[in-house]
Amino acid sequence: MFARVTLLEIDAVRTDVDAVVERFRSGLLAEVQAQPGYEGVFMMVNPDGQGMVMTLWSDEASLQATMGLAANAADSFTAIYRAAPGRESYEVKFTDAVDQRGG
């Protein structure tokens, strides 16, 4: 499994943090989920607007194939950032997460 981590800083003075999360969930999530190799996403944000988005991919090829999507997604949120987001990719060596989708 591979992960892309995007570190971000939302301008919480000009933008409602919860509205940004909802915009991601309602506007971009389905497109991300439709990508081959998609295995999940975590979005973490504190009240000050600092946060990260971590997407999980089954293999490195799937992660690499979505680099353009990640860049376009970041660009579509440009107006809400205090600074340009940073992006890194990692191989996931260990995970222990509970499936939040139910089942």
C-alpha positions as CSV (number, residue, x, y, z in Angstrom):
1,M,0.0,0.0,0.0
2,F,1.1,3.5,-0.8
3,A,0.0,6.9,0.7
4,R,0.1,10.5,-0.6
5,V,0.1,13.0,2.2
6,T,-0.8,16.6,1.6
7,L,0.0,19.1,4.4
8,L,-2.2,22.2,4.2
9,E,-3.1,25.3,6.1
10,I,-6.6,26.6,5.5
11,D,-7.1,30.3,6.1
12,A,-9.6,29.8,9.0
13,V,-10.1,33.6,9.3
14,R,-11.6,33.9,5.8
15,T,-12.9,30.4,5.4
16,D,-15.1,28.0,7.5
17,V,-13.0,24.9,8.0
18,D,-16.0,22.6,8.1
19,A,-17.2,24.1,4.8
20,V,-13.9,23.1,3.2
21,V,-14.2,19.6,4.5
22,E,-17.8,19.3,3.2
23,R,-16.6,20.8,-0.2
24,F,-14.0,18.0,-0.4
25,R,-16.6,15.3,0.6
26,S,-19.3,16.4,-1.7
27,G,-17.3,17.7,-4.7
28,L,-14.1,15.7,-5.0
29,L,-14.4,12.5,-3.0
30,A,-16.3,10.5,-5.6
31,E,-13.7,11.3,-8.3
32,V,-10.9,10.2,-6.0
33,Q,-12.8,7.0,-5.0
34,A,-13.3,6.1,-8.7
35,Q,-9.6,5.9,-9.4
36,P,-8.1,2.4,-9.8
37,G,-6.2,1.3,-6.7
38,Y,-8.0,3.7,-4.3
39,E,-8.0,2.3,-0.8
40,G,-9.2,5.2,1.4
41,V,-8.7,8.7,2.5
42,F,-8.2,10.5,5.9
43,M,-8.7,14.2,6.3
44,M,-7.5,15.8,9.5
45,V,-7.9,19.4,10.3
46,N,-7.6,21.4,13.6
47,P,-9.7,24.5,14.4
48,D,-6.9,26.8,13.3
49,G,-7.0,25.3,9.8
50,Q,-3.8,23.2,9.9
51,G,-4.3,19.8,8.6
52,M,-3.5,17.0,6.2
53,V,-5.1,14.8,3.6
54,M,-3.8,11.2,3.3
55,T,-5.0,9.1,0.4
56,L,-4.2,5.4,0.3
57,W,-3.5,3.4,-2.9
58,S,-3.0,-0.3,-3.5
59,D,0.3,0.1,-5.3
60,E,2.8,2.7,-6.4
61,A,1.5,2.7,-10.0
62,S,-2.0,3.7,-8.8
63,L,-0.5,6.4,-6.6
64,Q,1.6,7.8,-9.5
65,A,-1.4,7.6,-11.9
66,T,-3.3,10.0,-9.7
67,M,-0.6,12.7,-9.3
68,G,-2.4,14.9,-11.8
69,L,-5.7,14.5,-10.0
70,A,-3.9,15.5,-6.7
71,A,-2.4,18.6,-8.3
72,N,-5.7,19.7,-9.8
73,A,-7.5,19.1,-6.5
74,A,-5.0,21.2,-4.7
75,D,-5.3,24.0,-7.3
76,S,-9.1,24.0,-7.0
77,F,-8.8,24.9,-3.3
78,T,-6.0,27.5,-3.8
79,A,-8.2,30.4,-2.6
80,I,-8.7,28.9,0.9
81,Y,-5.0,28.2,1.7
82,R,-2.7,30.4,3.8
83,A,0.3,28.9,2.1
84,A,0.8,26.4,-0.8
85,P,0.3,22.8,0.4
86,G,3.1,20.4,0.5
87,R,2.8,16.9,-0.9
88,E,4.8,13.7,-0.2
89,S,4.4,10.0,-1.1
90,Y,5.2,7.0,1.2
91,E,5.1,3.3,1.2
92,V,2.8,2.2,4.1
93,K,4.8,-0.3,6.1
94,F,2.2,-0.9,8.9
95,T,-1.5,0.0,9.5
96,D,-4.1,-0.7,12.1
97,A,-7.3,1.2,11.3
98,V,-10.9,0.4,12.0
99,D,-13.1,0.5,8.9
100,Q,-15.3,3.5,9.4
101,R,-17.7,2.7,6.5
102,G,-19.5,0.1,8.5
103,G,-20.4,-3.3,7.5
